[in-house]
Amino acid sequence: MTARIEHLVTSGTFELDGGSWEVDNNVWLIGDEREVMVIDAAHDEAAIADAVGDRHLVGIVCTHAHNDHINAAPALAARTGAPILLHPADAVLWKSVHPQRKPDRELVDGELLSVAGTGLYVLHTPGHAPGAVCLYAPELGALFSGDTLFQGGPGATGRSYSDFGTIIASIRDRLFALPAATAVHTGHGGTTSIGAEAPHLDAWVTRGH
């Protein structure tokens, strides 16, 4: 049986470069009745643990290491014994949030993660953050884009460790090569699709410059 996608919204603050903003984050769970994977353990460890329930948590995958996507990860890992997975290029951001706790395993571009018999490919998509990744589950027709791609445009690149040209290249070369029908489950806000966003790339580039 194919895994199902579950969705939780948690709230807290995003903090970077001396600023602080109230944010709502999407937490995604992929799994079945026996096991589950969490994408971006944001803000509320107890709520995420409740959503996991008594299932085996195979991993806590971080799409990037901005604090609002990882602030509940160590507590959730301590509660469940699950490993935390992060791309090594985001180590500097991770250390600024959790200096005493390293991730358990590095995410590698192109690797295949598995949960409940379903595969998720790791796509390194830098730009919003140096180690930003998206997770593509072809069997589910789904992409989990973190803060790389949203409904209406790319993730923000106006802060430290981000770059507009890099995120545009990531979206163009990695994400818009996926099937148009692929659902894009984002780190904040509503779900969109590759086909809905791809026609607007040139306008984003013009606006971004």
PAZADREN-948859 format. One record per atom (N, C-alpha, C): residue in one letter; atom name; x, y, z. Coordinates in Angstrom, 3 decimals, padded with zeros to 6 digits. Layout:
['A' 'CA' [X Y Z]]
...
# end
This chain:
['M' 'N' [000.839 -001.199 000.000]]
['M' 'CA' [000.000 000.000 000.000]]
['M' 'C' [000.877 001.253 000.000]]
['T' 'N' [000.527 002.206 -000.822]]
['T' 'CA' [001.299 003.443 -000.917]]
['T' 'C' [001.101 004.293 000.333]]
['A' 'N' [002.155 004.957 000.726]]
['A' 'CA' [002.080 005.837 001.884]]
['A' 'C' [001.103 006.985 001.616]]
['R' 'N' [000.613 007.576 002.690]]
['R' 'CA' [-000.266 008.738 002.579]]
['R' 'C' [000.462 009.974 003.101]]
['I' 'N' [-000.038 011.120 002.693]]
['I' 'CA' [000.524 012.400 003.118]]
['I' 'C' [-000.373 013.007 004.182]]
['E' 'N' [000.215 013.390 005.299]]
['E' 'CA' [-000.504 014.070 006.371]]
['E' 'C' [000.108 015.451 006.584]]
['H' 'N' [-000.701 016.387 007.075]]
['H' 'CA' [-000.317 017.790 007.138]]
['H' 'C' [-000.662 018.373 008.500]]
['L' 'N' [000.277 019.104 009.063]]
['L' 'CA' [000.099 019.764 010.347]]
['L' 'C' [000.634 021.187 010.207]]
['V' 'N' [-000.052 022.161 010.776]]
['V' 'CA' [000.438 023.542 010.785]]
['V' 'C' [000.818 023.913 012.214]]
['T' 'N' [002.038 024.406 012.385]]
['T' 'CA' [002.503 024.858 013.694]]
['T' 'C' [002.925 026.319 013.590]]
['S' 'N' [002.935 027.004 014.707]]
['S' 'CA' [003.192 028.443 014.705]]
['S' 'C' [004.309 028.802 015.676]]
['G' 'N' [005.067 029.821 015.299]]
['G' 'CA' [006.153 030.290 016.146]]
['G' 'C' [006.842 031.471 015.502]]
['T' 'N' [008.156 031.614 015.736]]
['T' 'CA' [008.897 032.745 015.184]]
['T' 'C' [010.026 032.266 014.291]]
['F' 'N' [010.268 033.041 013.232]]
['F' 'CA' [011.441 032.876 012.381]]
['F' 'C' [012.416 033.964 012.758]]
['E' 'N' [013.666 033.585 013.034]]
['E' 'CA' [014.663 034.548 013.487]]
['E' 'C' [015.933 034.406 012.650]]
['L' 'N' [016.374 035.525 012.067]]
['L' 'CA' [017.602 035.545 011.277]]
['L' 'C' [018.058 036.981 011.120]]
['D' 'N' [019.378 037.177 011.115]]
['D' 'CA' [019.974 038.497 010.885]]
['D' 'C' [019.442 039.546 011.860]]
['G' 'N' [019.130 039.113 013.082]]
['G' 'CA' [018.679 040.047 014.101]]
['G' 'C' [017.204 040.378 014.071]]
['G' 'N' [016.470 039.833 013.103]]
['G' 'CA' [015.034 040.077 013.009]]
['G' 'C' [014.233 038.895 013.510]]
['S' 'N' [012.957 039.137 013.811]]
['S' 'CA' [012.062 038.081 014.286]]
['S' 'C' [010.679 038.304 013.683]]
['W' 'N' [010.109 037.230 013.131]]
['W' 'CA' [008.813 037.310 012.463]]
['W' 'C' [007.928 036.161 012.911]]
['E' 'N' [006.650 036.438 013.147]]
['E' 'CA' [005.697 035.381 013.468]]
['E' 'C' [005.357 034.610 012.188]]
['V' 'N' [005.410 033.304 012.256]]
['V' 'CA' [005.182 032.487 011.062]]
['V' 'C' [004.351 031.252 011.394]]
['D' 'N' [003.623 030.774 010.392]]
['D' 'CA' [002.975 029.462 010.429]]
['D' 'C' [003.751 028.545 009.488]]
['N' 'N' [004.095 027.379 009.964]]
['N' 'CA' [004.870 026.418 009.177]]
['N' 'C' [004.055 025.178 008.861]]
['N' 'N' [004.255 024.646 007.671]]
['N' 'CA' [003.695 023.344 007.314]]
['N' 'C' [004.657 022.240 007.741]]
['V' 'N' [004.139 021.300 008.495]]
['V' 'CA' [004.871 020.081 008.837]]
['V' 'C' [004.215 018.948 008.054]]
['W' 'N' [005.010 018.208 007.308]]
['W' 'CA' [004.480 017.128 006.478]]
['W' 'C' [004.898 015.778 007.040]]
['L' 'N' [003.954 014.859 007.073]]
['L' 'CA' [004.218 013.488 007.497]]
['L' 'C' [003.855 012.558 006.344]]
['I' 'N' [004.746 011.638 006.021]]
['I' 'CA' [004.516 010.653 004.978]]
['I' 'C' [004.651 009.280 005.608]]
['G' 'N' [003.618 008.444 005.463]]
['G' 'CA' [003.715 007.125 006.064]]
['G' 'C' [002.431 006.336 005.971]]
['D' 'N' [002.361 005.282 006.779]]
['D' 'CA' [001.167 004.454 006.860]]
['D' 'C' [000.866 004.191 008.331]]
['E' 'N' [000.191 003.089 008.627]]
['E' 'CA' [-000.189 002.807 010.015]]
['E' 'C' [001.007 002.366 010.872]]
['R' 'N' [002.088 001.953 010.200]]
['R' 'CA' [003.217 001.385 010.949]]
['R' 'C' [004.381 002.359 011.123]]
['E' 'N' [004.689 003.104 010.081]]
['E' 'CA' [005.859 003.979 010.146]]
['E' 'C' [005.598 005.285 009.405]]
['V' 'N' [006.409 006.276 009.738]]
['V' 'CA' [006.166 007.614 009.212]]
['V' 'C' [007.478 008.392 009.188]]
['M' 'N' [007.559 009.362 008.274]]
['M' 'CA' [008.675 010.304 008.196]]
['M' 'C' [008.132 011.704 008.398]]
['V' 'N' [008.856 012.536 009.125]]
['V' 'CA' [008.484 013.935 009.335]]
['V' 'C' [009.393 014.814 008.496]]
['I' 'N' [008.803 015.735 007.751]]
['I' 'CA' [009.553 016.746 007.016]]
['I' 'C' [009.356 018.085 007.715]]
['D' 'N' [010.436 018.615 008.274]]
['D' 'CA' [010.495 019.917 008.948]]
['D' 'C' [009.733 019.922 010.278]]
['A' 'N' [010.453 019.610 011.335]]
['A' 'CA' [009.885 019.605 012.686]]
['A' 'C' [009.899 021.030 013.231]]
['A' 'N' [008.800 021.734 013.004]]
['A' 'CA' [008.725 023.166 013.282]]
['A' 'C' [007.941 023.456 014.558]]
['H' 'N' [008.548 024.198 015.464]]
['H' 'CA' [007.915 024.895 016.591]]
['H' 'C' [007.367 024.013 017.713]]
['D' 'N' [006.556 023.012 017.392]]
['D' 'CA' [005.725 022.358 018.411]]
['D' 'C' [005.991 020.857 018.438]]
['E' 'N' [006.976 020.469 019.213]]
['E' 'CA' [007.371 019.055 019.282]]
['E' 'C' [006.230 018.162 019.750]]
['A' 'N' [005.441 018.637 020.734]]
['A' 'CA' [004.360 017.815 021.271]]
['A' 'C' [003.281 017.553 020.222]]
['A' 'N' [002.909 018.579 019.446]]
['A' 'CA' [001.887 018.404 018.416]]
['A' 'C' [002.355 017.449 017.327]]
['I' 'N' [003.633 017.540 016.967]]
['I' 'CA' [004.165 016.640 015.946]]
['I' 'C' [004.218 015.213 016.478]]
['A' 'N' [004.636 015.056 017.720]]
['A' 'CA' [004.672 013.723 018.325]]
['A' 'C' [003.271 013.116 018.397]]
['D' 'N' [002.276 013.941 018.682]]
['D' 'CA' [000.890 013.445 018.698]]
['D' 'C' [000.471 012.964 017.320]]
['A' 'N' [000.891 013.681 016.283]]
['A' 'CA' [000.549 013.276 014.914]]
['A' 'C' [001.248 011.976 014.529]]
['V' 'N' [002.460 011.800 015.013]]
['V' 'CA' [003.190 010.539 014.773]]
['V' 'C' [002.504 009.386 015.491]]
['G' 'N' [002.044 009.645 016.699]]
['G' 'CA' [001.363 008.623 017.494]]
['G' 'C' [002.306 007.500 017.880]]
['D' 'N' [001.812 006.265 017.789]]
['D' 'CA' [002.641 005.127 018.184]]
['D' 'C' [003.384 004.504 017.007]]
['R' 'N' [003.402 005.200 015.877]]
['R' 'CA' [004.120 004.710 014.709]]
['R' 'C' [005.636 004.881 014.871]]
['H' 'N' [006.388 004.072 014.155]]
['H' 'CA' [007.832 004.208 014.140]]
['H' 'C' [008.218 005.409 013.294]]
['L' 'N' [008.935 006.358 013.874]]
['L' 'CA' [009.397 007.540 013.149]]
['L' 'C' [010.760 007.225 012.549]]
['V' 'N' [010.800 007.069 011.230]]
['V' 'CA' [012.030 006.613 010.571]]
['V' 'C' [013.041 007.738 010.401]]
['G' 'N' [012.579 008.977 010.394]]
['G' 'CA' [013.514 010.075 010.244]]
['G' 'C' [012.835 011.417 010.327]]
['I' 'N' [013.612 012.421 010.751]]
['I' 'CA' [013.174 013.820 010.789]]
['I' 'C' [014.014 014.531 009.740]]
['V' 'N' [013.409 014.792 008.587]]
['V' 'CA' [014.135 015.359 007.454]]
['V' 'C' [013.974 016.877 007.460]]
['C' 'N' [015.095 017.587 007.359]]
['C' 'CA' [015.077 019.050 007.364]]
['C' 'C' [015.295 019.555 005.940]]
['T' 'N' [014.336 020.313 005.407]]
['T' 'CA' [014.529 020.864 004.069]]
['T' 'C' [015.610 021.942 004.058]]
['H' 'N' [015.825 022.580 005.188]]
['H' 'CA' [016.926 023.517 005.384]]
['H' 'C' [016.979 023.846 006.866]]
['A' 'N' [017.962 024.656 007.270]]
['A' 'CA' [018.200 024.821 008.705]]
['A' 'C' [017.869 026.203 009.240]]
['H' 'N' [016.921 026.909 008.625]]
['H' 'CA' [016.391 028.097 009.287]]
['H' 'C' [015.657 027.648 010.543]]
['N' 'N' [015.720 028.474 011.574]]
['N' 'CA' [015.261 028.019 012.890]]
['N' 'C' [013.813 027.552 012.893]]
['D' 'N' [012.957 028.189 012.079]]
['D' 'CA' [011.537 027.834 012.137]]
['D' 'C' [011.248 026.471 011.512]]
['H' 'N' [012.225 025.879 010.849]]
['H' 'CA' [012.038 024.543 010.278]]
['H' 'C' [012.700 023.451 011.114]]
['I' 'N' [013.544 023.831 012.077]]
['I' 'CA' [014.307 022.824 012.832]]
['I' 'C' [014.204 022.981 014.341]]
['N' 'N' [013.458 024.001 014.813]]
['N' 'CA' [013.544 024.271 016.251]]
['N' 'C' [012.962 023.171 017.131]]
['A' 'N' [012.068 022.332 016.605]]
['A' 'CA' [011.521 021.227 017.395]]
['A' 'C' [012.211 019.895 017.109]]
['A' 'N' [013.181 019.898 016.198]]
['A' 'CA' [013.776 018.624 015.767]]
['A' 'C' [014.521 017.886 016.885]]
['P' 'N' [015.411 018.533 017.659]]
['P' 'CA' [016.109 017.778 018.699]]
['P' 'C' [015.172 017.182 019.752]]
['A' 'N' [014.156 017.932 020.154]]
['A' 'CA' [013.219 017.407 021.158]]
['A' 'C' [012.431 016.223 020.604]]
['L' 'N' [012.024 016.313 019.337]]
['L' 'CA' [011.298 015.207 018.727]]
['L' 'C' [012.196 013.986 018.580]]
['A' 'N' [013.455 014.214 018.230]]
['A' 'CA' [014.405 013.104 018.127]]
['A' 'C' [014.643 012.456 019.486]]
['A' 'N' [014.750 013.273 020.523]]
['A' 'CA' [014.967 012.729 021.866]]
['A' 'C' [013.775 011.904 022.330]]
['R' 'N' [012.590 012.342 021.967]]
['R' 'CA' [011.378 011.633 022.381]]
['R' 'C' [011.212 010.312 021.640]]
['T' 'N' [011.586 010.288 020.375]]
['T' 'CA' [011.269 009.142 019.523]]
['T' 'C' [012.458 008.261 019.164]]
['G' 'N' [013.659 008.796 019.318]]
['G' 'CA' [014.847 008.069 018.893]]
['G' 'C' [015.115 008.167 017.403]]
['A' 'N' [014.359 008.978 016.694]]
['A' 'CA' [014.519 009.101 015.242]]
['A' 'C' [015.743 009.957 014.911]]
['P' 'N' [016.431 009.660 013.802]]
['P' 'CA' [017.562 010.482 013.387]]
['P' 'C' [017.116 011.761 012.704]]
['I' 'N' [017.940 012.793 012.817]]
['I' 'CA' [017.738 014.060 012.128]]
['I' 'C' [018.632 014.086 010.901]]
['L' 'N' [018.043 014.399 009.737]]
['L' 'CA' [018.771 014.407 008.475]]
['L' 'C' [018.807 015.824 007.912]]
['L' 'N' [020.013 016.283 007.524]]
['L' 'CA' [020.203 017.639 007.016]]
['L' 'C' [021.328 017.644 005.999]]
['H' 'N' [021.190 018.450 004.957]]
['H' 'CA' [022.281 018.595 003.993]]
['H' 'C' [023.456 019.330 004.658]]
['P' 'N' [024.684 018.861 004.448]]
['P' 'CA' [025.838 019.441 005.164]]
['P' 'C' [026.095 020.914 004.847]]
['A' 'N' [025.640 021.404 003.695]]
['A' 'CA' [025.867 022.812 003.360]]
['A' 'C' [025.105 023.766 004.269]]
['D' 'N' [024.161 023.250 005.047]]
['D' 'CA' [023.421 024.091 005.993]]
['D' 'C' [023.937 023.965 007.422]]
['A' 'N' [025.130 023.403 007.593]]
['A' 'CA' [025.670 023.213 008.940]]
['A' 'C' [025.824 024.532 009.690]]
['V' 'N' [026.208 025.593 008.986]]
['V' 'CA' [026.419 026.880 009.662]]
['V' 'C' [025.109 027.418 010.216]]
['L' 'N' [024.007 027.255 009.480]]
['L' 'CA' [022.710 027.688 009.983]]
['L' 'C' [022.251 026.814 011.136]]
['W' 'N' [022.449 025.507 011.016]]
['W' 'CA' [022.064 024.589 012.091]]
['W' 'C' [022.774 024.955 013.400]]
['K' 'N' [024.076 025.201 013.314]]
['K' 'CA' [024.868 025.487 014.519]]
['K' 'C' [024.411 026.760 015.210]]
['S' 'N' [023.876 027.710 014.439]]
['S' 'CA' [023.406 028.952 015.055]]
['S' 'C' [022.144 028.734 015.884]]
['V' 'N' [021.430 027.641 015.608]]
['V' 'CA' [020.195 027.328 016.329]]
['V' 'C' [020.439 026.276 017.407]]
['H' 'N' [021.185 025.249 017.055]]
['H' 'CA' [021.435 024.119 017.964]]
['H' 'C' [022.935 023.860 018.082]]
['P' 'N' [023.671 024.730 018.769]]
['P' 'CA' [025.132 024.573 018.815]]
['P' 'C' [025.603 023.311 019.529]]
['Q' 'N' [024.781 022.741 020.400]]
['Q' 'CA' [025.191 021.571 021.172]]
['Q' 'C' [024.718 020.245 020.587]]
['R' 'N' [023.986 020.286 019.481]]
['R' 'CA' [023.377 019.059 018.945]]
['R' 'C' [023.545 019.013 017.428]]
['K' 'N' [024.329 018.077 016.948]]
['K' 'CA' [024.519 017.940 015.509]]
['K' 'C' [023.422 017.069 014.912]]
['P' 'N' [023.115 017.265 013.619]]
['P' 'CA' [022.238 016.300 012.945]]
['P' 'C' [022.877 014.907 012.955]]
['D' 'N' [022.050 013.903 012.780]]
['D' 'CA' [022.549 012.531 012.858]]
['D' 'C' [023.092 012.011 011.534]]
['R' 'N' [022.568 012.541 010.436]]
['R' 'CA' [023.017 012.028 009.141]]
['R' 'C' [022.896 013.120 008.080]]
['E' 'N' [023.804 013.071 007.109]]
['E' 'CA' [023.798 014.037 006.025]]
['E' 'C' [022.898 013.576 004.888]]
['L' 'N' [022.119 014.501 004.366]]
['L' 'CA' [021.362 014.246 003.147]]
['L' 'C' [022.279 014.424 001.940]]
['V' 'N' [022.133 013.552 000.963]]
['V' 'CA' [022.977 013.572 -000.230]]
['V' 'C' [022.089 013.763 -001.451]]
['D' 'N' [022.473 014.689 -002.329]]
['D' 'CA' [021.701 014.923 -003.547]]
['D' 'C' [021.552 013.630 -004.339]]
['G' 'N' [020.326 013.326 -004.732]]
['G' 'CA' [020.049 012.155 -005.539]]
['G' 'C' [019.750 010.896 -004.762]]
['E' 'N' [019.969 010.907 -003.450]]
['E' 'CA' [019.710 009.683 -002.697]]
['E' 'C' [018.214 009.425 -002.571]]
['L' 'N' [017.889 008.179 -002.326]]
['L' 'CA' [016.494 007.751 -002.213]]
['L' 'C' [016.204 007.377 -000.765]]
['L' 'N' [015.330 008.137 -000.128]]
['L' 'CA' [014.834 007.804 001.196]]
['L' 'C' [013.589 006.942 001.037]]
['S' 'N' [013.293 006.151 002.044]]
['S' 'CA' [012.143 005.255 001.936]]
['S' 'C' [011.351 005.247 003.231]]
['V' 'N' [010.030 005.288 003.084]]
['V' 'CA' [009.132 005.147 004.230]]
['V' 'C' [007.853 004.467 003.752]]
['A' 'N' [007.405 003.490 004.483]]
['A' 'CA' [006.151 002.790 004.177]]
['A' 'C' [006.111 002.316 002.723]]
['G' 'N' [007.245 001.842 002.228]]
['G' 'CA' [007.317 001.318 000.872]]
['G' 'C' [007.318 002.361 -000.220]]
['T' 'N' [007.462 003.622 000.160]]
['T' 'CA' [007.427 004.723 -000.801]]
['T' 'C' [008.767 005.445 -000.803]]
['G' 'N' [009.271 005.769 -002.003]]
['G' 'CA' [010.555 006.423 -002.119]]
['G' 'C' [010.439 007.927 -002.274]]
['L' 'N' [011.385 008.631 -001.675]]
['L' 'CA' [011.478 010.087 -001.814]]
['L' 'C' [012.908 010.430 -002.210]]
['Y' 'N' [013.052 011.070 -003.360]]
['Y' 'CA' [014.365 011.467 -003.850]]
['Y' 'C' [014.757 012.817 -003.272]]
['V' 'N' [016.011 012.910 -002.824]]
['V' 'CA' [016.546 014.161 -002.306]]
['V' 'C' [017.091 014.985 -003.466]]
['L' 'N' [016.577 016.199 -003.617]]
['L' 'CA' [017.045 017.129 -004.635]]
['L' 'C' [017.680 018.329 -003.940]]
['H' 'N' [018.971 018.508 -004.111]]
['H' 'CA' [019.643 019.667 -003.523]]
['H' 'C' [019.260 020.900 -004.336]]
['T' 'N' [018.608 021.855 -003.704]]
['T' 'CA' [018.092 023.045 -004.390]]
['T' 'C' [018.519 024.302 -003.639]]
['P' 'N' [019.799 024.637 -003.668]]
['P' 'CA' [020.278 025.805 -002.919]]
['P' 'C' [019.697 027.100 -003.462]]
['G' 'N' [019.809 028.126 -002.647]]
['G' 'CA' [019.330 029.458 -003.009]]
['G' 'C' [018.707 030.163 -001.833]]
['H' 'N' [017.625 029.577 -001.286]]
['H' 'CA' [017.032 030.114 -000.057]]
['H' 'C' [017.996 029.892 001.103]]
['A' 'N' [018.659 028.763 001.073]]
['A' 'CA' [019.719 028.421 002.011]]
['A' 'C' [020.703 027.524 001.259]]
['P' 'N' [021.972 027.493 001.664]]
['P' 'CA' [022.963 026.735 000.897]]
['P' 'C' [022.691 025.238 000.836]]
['G' 'N' [022.085 024.716 001.911]]
['G' 'CA' [021.810 023.281 001.966]]
['G' 'C' [020.349 022.941 001.780]]
['A' 'N' [019.591 023.839 001.184]]
['A' 'CA' [018.167 023.575 000.977]]
['A' 'C' [017.978 022.357 000.078]]
['V' 'N' [017.016 021.530 000.435]]
['V' 'CA' [016.654 020.373 -000.382]]
['V' 'C' [015.143 020.340 -000.566]]
['C' 'N' [014.715 019.670 -001.643]]
['C' 'CA' [013.331 019.288 -001.833]]
['C' 'C' [013.277 017.769 -001.881]]
['L' 'N' [012.133 017.224 -001.572]]
['L' 'CA' [011.940 015.775 -001.591]]
['L' 'C' [010.860 015.447 -002.611]]
['Y' 'N' [011.211 014.587 -003.577]]
['Y' 'CA' [010.296 014.236 -004.657]]
['Y' 'C' [009.860 012.786 -004.515]]
['A' 'N' [008.539 012.596 -004.400]]
['A' 'CA' [007.955 011.262 -004.257]]
['A' 'C' [007.144 010.954 -005.511]]
['P' 'N' [007.755 010.334 -006.532]]
['P' 'CA' [007.032 010.115 -007.793]]
['P' 'C' [005.788 009.262 -007.638]]
['E' 'N' [005.818 008.272 -006.727]]
['E' 'CA' [004.641 007.415 -006.540]]
['E' 'C' [003.453 008.190 -005.992]]
['L' 'N' [003.738 009.264 -005.272]]
['L' 'CA' [002.686 010.098 -004.698]]
['L' 'C' [002.369 011.298 -005.582]]
['G' 'N' [003.150 011.498 -006.642]]
['G' 'CA' [002.978 012.684 -007.478]]
['G' 'C' [003.186 013.957 -006.702]]
['A' 'N' [004.174 013.934 -005.785]]
['A' 'CA' [004.312 015.030 -004.833]]
['A' 'C' [005.754 015.478 -004.687]]
['L' 'N' [005.912 016.776 -004.514]]
['L' 'CA' [007.186 017.383 -004.168]]
['L' 'C' [007.013 018.153 -002.871]]
['F' 'N' [007.938 017.950 -001.943]]
['F' 'CA' [007.947 018.705 -000.694]]
['F' 'C' [009.069 019.732 -000.826]]
['S' 'N' [008.684 021.002 -001.007]]
['S' 'CA' [009.625 021.998 -001.501]]
['S' 'C' [010.264 022.860 -000.421]]
['G' 'N' [009.904 022.660 000.851]]
['G' 'CA' [010.466 023.532 001.875]]
['G' 'C' [010.190 024.980 001.537]]
['D' 'N' [011.249 025.815 001.573]]
['D' 'CA' [011.086 027.227 001.228]]
['D' 'C' [011.739 027.550 -000.115]]
['T' 'N' [011.904 026.539 -000.976]]
['T' 'CA' [012.482 026.792 -002.297]]
['T' 'C' [011.441 027.301 -003.273]]
['L' 'N' [010.268 026.684 -003.285]]
['L' 'CA' [009.217 027.078 -004.227]]
['L' 'C' [007.888 027.171 -003.498]]
['F' 'N' [007.182 028.282 -003.751]]
['F' 'CA' [005.880 028.521 -003.146]]
['F' 'C' [004.819 028.740 -004.222]]
['Q' 'N' [003.584 028.821 -003.779]]
['Q' 'CA' [002.508 029.254 -004.660]]
['Q' 'C' [002.753 030.726 -004.970]]
['G' 'N' [003.173 031.015 -006.200]]
['G' 'CA' [003.406 032.395 -006.595]]
['G' 'C' [004.850 032.824 -006.706]]
['G' 'N' [005.791 031.927 -006.425]]
['G' 'CA' [007.173 032.343 -006.626]]
['G' 'C' [008.188 031.594 -005.790]]
['P' 'N' [009.458 031.978 -005.957]]
['P' 'CA' [010.535 031.336 -005.202]]
['P' 'C' [010.584 031.818 -003.764]]
['G' 'N' [011.305 031.075 -002.936]]
['G' 'CA' [011.520 031.485 -001.563]]
['G' 'C' [012.356 032.757 -001.479]]
['A' 'N' [012.307 033.396 -000.329]]
['A' 'CA' [013.009 034.664 -000.126]]
['A' 'C' [014.523 034.474 -000.194]]
['T' 'N' [015.204 035.488 -000.738]]
['T' 'CA' [016.661 035.426 -000.839]]
['T' 'C' [017.317 036.723 -000.368]]
['G' 'N' [016.636 037.473 000.463]]
['G' 'CA' [017.177 038.763 000.888]]
['G' 'C' [017.968 038.730 002.182]]
['R' 'N' [018.248 037.536 002.685]]
['R' 'CA' [018.933 037.441 003.974]]
['R' 'C' [020.226 036.635 003.838]]
['S' 'N' [020.951 036.498 004.931]]
['S' 'CA' [022.254 035.835 004.903]]
['S' 'C' [022.159 034.419 004.335]]
['Y' 'N' [023.209 034.040 003.627]]
['Y' 'CA' [023.369 032.684 003.078]]
['Y' 'C' [022.346 032.366 001.978]]
['S' 'N' [021.767 033.376 001.357]]
['S' 'CA' [020.794 033.139 000.293]]
['S' 'C' [021.219 033.884 -000.965]]
['D' 'N' [020.698 033.440 -002.121]]
['D' 'CA' [021.086 034.060 -003.381]]
['D' 'C' [019.985 033.855 -004.408]]
['F' 'N' [019.533 034.942 -005.029]]
['F' 'CA' [018.411 034.883 -005.959]]
['F' 'C' [018.748 034.078 -007.216]]
['G' 'N' [019.881 034.346 -007.828]]
['G' 'CA' [020.249 033.613 -009.035]]
['G' 'C' [020.349 032.121 -008.797]]
['T' 'N' [020.830 031.752 -007.626]]
['T' 'CA' [020.984 030.339 -007.297]]
['T' 'C' [019.636 029.658 -007.137]]
['I' 'N' [018.687 030.316 -006.463]]
['I' 'CA' [017.373 029.680 -006.279]]
['I' 'C' [016.632 029.570 -007.606]]
['I' 'N' [016.778 030.556 -008.469]]
['I' 'CA' [016.134 030.477 -009.782]]
['I' 'C' [016.699 029.299 -010.573]]
['A' 'N' [018.016 029.119 -010.529]]
['A' 'CA' [018.624 027.982 -011.228]]
['A' 'C' [018.144 026.666 -010.644]]
['S' 'N' [018.030 026.584 -009.336]]
['S' 'CA' [017.540 025.354 -008.698]]
['S' 'C' [016.130 025.019 -009.153]]
['I' 'N' [015.266 026.029 -009.166]]
['I' 'CA' [013.871 025.811 -009.562]]
['I' 'C' [013.786 025.432 -011.041]]
['R' 'N' [014.491 026.176 -011.872]]
['R' 'CA' [014.438 025.932 -013.314]]
['R' 'C' [014.980 024.549 -013.678]]
['D' 'N' [016.147 024.215 -013.125]]
['D' 'CA' [016.848 023.015 -013.571]]
['D' 'C' [016.405 021.750 -012.849]]
['R' 'N' [016.010 021.869 -011.587]]
['R' 'CA' [015.689 020.682 -010.800]]
['R' 'C' [014.184 020.459 -010.666]]
['L' 'N' [013.446 021.536 -010.357]]
['L' 'CA' [012.027 021.364 -010.053]]
['L' 'C' [011.153 021.415 -011.298]]
['F' 'N' [011.419 022.346 -012.189]]
['F' 'CA' [010.572 022.460 -013.374]]
['F' 'C' [010.861 021.364 -014.401]]
['A' 'N' [011.819 020.501 -014.119]]
['A' 'CA' [012.026 019.299 -014.930]]
['A' 'C' [011.088 018.169 -014.516]]
['L' 'N' [010.370 018.340 -013.416]]
['L' 'CA' [009.444 017.317 -012.929]]
['L' 'C' [008.124 017.408 -013.701]]
['P' 'N' [007.313 016.342 -013.652]]
['P' 'CA' [006.021 016.374 -014.367]]
['P' 'C' [005.146 017.540 -013.918]]
['A' 'N' [004.440 018.137 -014.866]]
['A' 'CA' [003.617 019.316 -014.582]]
['A' 'C' [002.550 019.044 -013.532]]
['A' 'N' [002.066 017.804 -013.465]]
['A' 'CA' [000.996 017.471 -012.525]]
['A' 'C' [001.484 017.294 -011.093]]
['T' 'N' [002.783 017.358 -010.876]]
['T' 'CA' [003.328 017.142 -009.539]]
['T' 'C' [002.808 018.189 -008.560]]
['A' 'N' [002.195 017.740 -007.472]]
['A' 'CA' [001.746 018.646 -006.409]]
['A' 'C' [002.946 019.145 -005.627]]
['V' 'N' [002.966 020.440 -005.333]]
['V' 'CA' [004.068 021.049 -004.596]]
['V' 'C' [003.567 021.413 -003.202]]
['H' 'N' [004.036 020.652 -002.218]]
['H' 'CA' [003.668 020.883 -000.820]]
['H' 'C' [004.759 021.738 -000.179]]
['T' 'N' [004.414 022.956 000.169]]
['T' 'CA' [005.388 023.978 000.536]]
['T' 'C' [005.635 024.050 002.039]]
['G' 'N' [006.653 024.836 002.408]]
['G' 'CA' [006.977 025.010 003.820]]
['G' 'C' [006.051 025.970 004.546]]
['H' 'N' [005.405 026.831 003.798]]
['H' 'CA' [004.438 027.785 004.354]]
['H' 'C' [003.343 027.982 003.309]]
['G' 'N' [002.105 028.150 003.751]]
['G' 'CA' [001.036 028.475 002.819]]
['G' 'C' [000.493 027.279 002.064]]
['G' 'N' [-000.198 027.579 000.953]]
['G' 'CA' [-000.952 026.559 000.253]]
['G' 'C' [-000.127 025.725 -000.704]]
['T' 'N' [-000.716 024.597 -001.074]]
['T' 'CA' [-000.119 023.690 -002.047]]
['T' 'C' [-000.391 024.208 -003.453]]
['T' 'N' [000.582 023.992 -004.348]]
['T' 'CA' [000.437 024.367 -005.745]]
['T' 'C' [000.885 023.188 -006.597]]
['S' 'N' [001.276 023.433 -007.835]]
['S' 'CA' [001.773 022.364 -008.698]]
['S' 'C' [002.890 022.901 -009.577]]
['I' 'N' [003.707 021.993 -010.102]]
['I' 'CA' [004.767 022.397 -011.018]]
['I' 'C' [004.163 023.112 -012.234]]
['G' 'N' [003.096 022.553 -012.779]]
['G' 'CA' [002.475 023.146 -013.958]]
['G' 'C' [001.913 024.527 -013.720]]
['A' 'N' [001.437 024.787 -012.495]]
['A' 'CA' [000.877 026.109 -012.186]]
['A' 'C' [001.956 027.178 -012.056]]
['E' 'N' [003.149 026.776 -011.630]]
['E' 'CA' [004.200 027.755 -011.356]]
['E' 'C' [005.172 027.949 -012.519]]
['A' 'N' [005.423 026.907 -013.298]]
['A' 'CA' [006.465 026.971 -014.328]]
['A' 'C' [006.292 028.097 -015.335]]
['P' 'N' [005.066 028.429 -015.762]]
['P' 'CA' [004.936 029.501 -016.760]]
['P' 'C' [005.384 030.882 -016.278]]
['H' 'N' [005.580 031.044 -014.983]]
['H' 'CA' [005.858 032.364 -014.422]]
['H' 'C' [007.340 032.621 -014.167]]
['L' 'N' [008.195 031.665 -014.541]]
['L' 'CA' [009.622 031.787 -014.212]]
['L' 'C' [010.235 033.078 -014.756]]
['D' 'N' [009.982 033.391 -016.009]]
['D' 'CA' [010.572 034.590 -016.600]]
['D' 'C' [010.126 035.851 -015.872]]
['A' 'N' [008.879 035.888 -015.463]]
['A' 'CA' [008.380 037.056 -014.725]]
['A' 'C' [009.072 037.180 -013.374]]
['W' 'N' [009.333 036.054 -012.721]]
['W' 'CA' [010.047 036.106 -011.442]]
['W' 'C' [011.444 036.666 -011.626]]
['V' 'N' [012.116 036.210 -012.697]]
['V' 'CA' [013.472 036.673 -012.952]]
['V' 'C' [013.474 038.183 -013.194]]
['T' 'N' [012.549 038.656 -014.000]]
['T' 'CA' [012.458 040.091 -014.281]]
['T' 'C' [012.175 040.877 -013.014]]
['R' 'N' [011.265 040.373 -012.196]]
['R' 'CA' [010.907 041.045 -010.953]]
['R' 'C' [012.069 041.026 -009.962]]
['G' 'N' [012.777 039.893 -009.944]]
['G' 'CA' [013.877 039.733 -008.983]]
['G' 'C' [015.057 040.628 -009.266]]
['H' 'N' [015.251 040.953 -010.537]]
['H' 'CA' [016.347 041.838 -010.901]]
['H' 'C' [015.931 043.292 -010.798]]
# end
